[in-house]
Every structure is written in C-alpha cells, then in structure tokens.
Amino acid sequence: MNVPLLDLKIQYKDILDEIREEIEKVFISNRYILGPQVKEFEEMAAKYCQCNHAIGCASGTDALVLALKALDIKENDEIITTTFTFFATAGSISRVGAKPVFVDIKEDTFNIDPEKIKKAITPKTKAIIAVHLFGQPAEMDKIMAIAHEHDLKVIEDNAQGIGAKFDGKIAGTIGDIGTLSFFPSKNLGAMGDAGMCLTNDDDLAARLYQLRVHGENPQYFHKWVGLNSRLDTIQAAVLKVKLPHLDNWSEARRKNAQYYYKHLNDVKQIKLPVINSKVISIYNQFTLIVENRDGLLEYLRKNNIGCAVYYPKPLHIQDCFSKLGYKKGDMPVAEQISQKVISIPIFSEITKEQQDYVIEKIREFYL
Ligand SMILES: *Cc1c(COP(=O)(O)O)cnc(C)c1O
C-alpha cells in the first residue's frame, strides 16, 4: 500500500468542474489583477473567520511582512516569536529590518511558552508573533494579557490554523492582525501561492489595502513604501470554490486524529500530540514525539508511507541568524523536540485502510 503525506488529487476530483468554471470567468473577464473574485473571496473569508476585514495578498509570508509594516515595525525594533516554526515567521521580521527575539516552546503543545515571553521583553520590544503550530492555537489568553501589560502588538501567524478556535474565538482574529497562508499543503490550499491578513481594526485594514499596492493612495501617490503583493484573481477563484468545504475537511482531519489516538495510545515509545482543553485544533499536521525518530522515518518511507520532520532545526540556531548571537543549548525544549518529531499522514481523504496500514507499520516498528 502507498500512503502519501498529503494527496490533493482526491480533493480536486470532487470540485474540479466548479473550479474550472470559476477560473474561466476570470479568463473571459480579462480582469486579472484584483478582479471581482478577490473581493468576493475576501468577504467570504472575513465572514468565515468572523472578523471585520480580510485582505488578500500573494502569500502567507507576505501577509506577515504586510502585518509588520502595517504595525509600523522598523529597524531596531524587537519582535518576540517562537523558535519552533516555519522559517517565514522569523524571516519576515528580518525582512522589515527588525530583530527576531526567539523564545522556547512547551513540549506538550509545541507552541510558544508564555512564561518565557515575559523574560524576553526589553524596552525595544514592539510586538509578539504567536504561531498556531500544526493547527493548534497558542495560549492566546496569556499572550494577550502579557501584550496588554507591556503595550505590545500581537500578530497571529495562523498559516497552519485557519478555522481553529481558542476559547471559542477564531484563531487569527484575537490579536491585532492575523495572517493566513493558502499554500497548497495548508488546510485551505490554493493552486499556487496565496495569503491573507485578518483584522478587526479599520485603520489597520486601510493600511494593509494600501501596503499591498506599493503603499499608494490615491494611485501614484505614496505615503509609505509597500509591496506588490496582491491575491491573484485566479487563486481567489479557486479559493472561493474551496472555502465552503473547509469545515468538512477539517472535521475529517479531527476524526482521523481520533483514530490515531485510539490505536497508538498504548505504544510507550510514542507521545501523541496534546491538545489544550481550550482549543479546537484543525490538525494541519499530526505530529508525534517518538524514540528513534530517524529509524521510524526510514522504516515508514521504506514501506511507502509519507512522513516528514517539521522542523529539524529550530530557528535560533539557523546559519542566517548567527549574528543574533544564539547558541546551541539556549532553547533546550525546541532543540530536543526537533530531534524527536515526526508528522504522519492526516489529510482529510485518507482511507481507513490507509490509516490502519500506517498504524500497523508504526506498531510493527516498536512492538
Ligand atoms: C506556510 C507558513 C508560512 C508561509 O506561508 P507561505 O504562503 O508559504 O508564504 C508562514 N508561517 C507558517 C507557520 C507556515 O506554516
């Protein structure tokens, strides 16, 4: 049997006709840049996320850069974030000239440790970027309390958590700005790159709309230096068709997660992901902490099971950040976890037979 880590072909089979129709409308209209589908999708996304504004842009990475610029983050500002995340979270901080300040994570949820945020705050700290890793929101109650106390802005990097909830609130709408990615492997994936900023603040929304078109308003008059980062109209057309299915897809992932919990629960060499009781996760990844990780990785791949390591090296010890002065041992939890994590297939359309096969091979390896 063959079980890929993610199989998008099945998902597209059901909606391909509808997608074709929507894309054809774009071709016929000739309105390729910020065509009507962009606004339509932005309105749908704002409604889905229960927030006032959803501003489309070219990628989840650009969404972070736009968010930082909208909050007026500049050179020498310090931005606190987790060391255990996809590179873009911190890369975007450097891109606006600011300094990433890394914080270690909690071992059970993989998310940033609020206690350690407090210790990282200095007079130069301007904002916190919380990441909702693998589809599980970070502890936003504690993070918002810290931000209020120290007068800091909060960006939620919600690239992996669209539709997830913390305390009943939709992830990405709790801080000042939330960002989304529609990279194909996220729960809501486009057919290329695409991203979005969410905010309830009218002024921030107005800035974000301008920043994605070179900071212009009106046309050819520039108050600040922005980006060329629009949500492509064809991608908006695809996303419009896909969004109404998202809740079903995420629910299927939660069911698949329950199946793994039930059938891997007794394997002592495995720690299953812990979900905070205040949270509804969308399981963008199902990530285990295991003994002999590299052995398991090789064994599963040999048996045609797709799996991956998210992430093999925390950001504070990446070469490109060596100037920041961190060294090995500074973030012990993330450093150890990165040697022990493995993500296994959890996509919505995985069959029971495929999941049974994954379970069987993992059990075979350890028992
Ligand atoms: C995917 C991802 C991004 C970047 O999104 P792109 O659309 O690929 O630019 C940023 N942060 C996190 C946590 C991600 O997983």
Ligand as a Chemical Component Dictionary entry (heavy atoms), coordinates in Angstrom:
data_LIG
# 
_chem_comp.id                   LIG 
_chem_comp.type                 NON-POLYMER 
_chem_comp.pdbx_formal_charge   0 
_chem_comp.three_letter_code    LIG 
# 
loop_
_chem_comp_atom.comp_id 
_chem_comp_atom.atom_id 
_chem_comp_atom.alt_atom_id 
_chem_comp_atom.type_symbol 
_chem_comp_atom.charge 
_chem_comp_atom.model_Cartn_x 
_chem_comp_atom.model_Cartn_y 
_chem_comp_atom.model_Cartn_z 
_chem_comp_atom.pdbx_ordinal 
LIG C1 C1 C 0 3.283 28.107 5.465  1  
LIG C2 C2 C 0 3.670 29.002 6.566  2  
LIG C3 C3 C 0 4.012 30.353 6.348  3  
LIG C4 C4 C 0 4.247 30.944 4.998  4  
LIG O1 O1 O 0 3.253 30.794 4.096  5  
LIG P1 P1 P 0 3.562 30.896 2.510  6  
LIG O2 O2 O 0 2.189 31.045 1.950  7  
LIG O3 O3 O 0 4.217 29.617 2.131  8  
LIG O4 O4 O 0 4.411 32.075 2.278  9  
LIG C5 C5 C 0 4.271 31.148 7.447  10 
LIG N1 N1 N 0 4.208 30.668 8.683  11 
LIG C6 C6 C 0 3.902 29.383 8.947  12 
LIG C7 C7 C 0 3.837 28.915 10.360 13 
LIG C8 C8 C 0 3.633 28.496 7.892  14 
LIG O5 O5 O 0 3.353 27.228 8.153  15 
# 
loop_
_chem_comp_bond.comp_id 
_chem_comp_bond.atom_id_1 
_chem_comp_bond.atom_id_2 
_chem_comp_bond.value_order 
_chem_comp_bond.pdbx_ordinal 
LIG C1 C2 SING 1  
LIG C2 C3 SING 2  
LIG C2 C8 DOUB 3  
LIG C3 C4 SING 4  
LIG C3 C5 DOUB 5  
LIG C4 O1 SING 6  
LIG O1 P1 SING 7  
LIG P1 O2 DOUB 8  
LIG P1 O3 SING 9  
LIG P1 O4 SING 10 
LIG C5 N1 SING 11 
LIG N1 C6 DOUB 12 
LIG C6 C7 SING 13 
LIG C6 C8 SING 14 
LIG C8 O5 SING 15 
# 
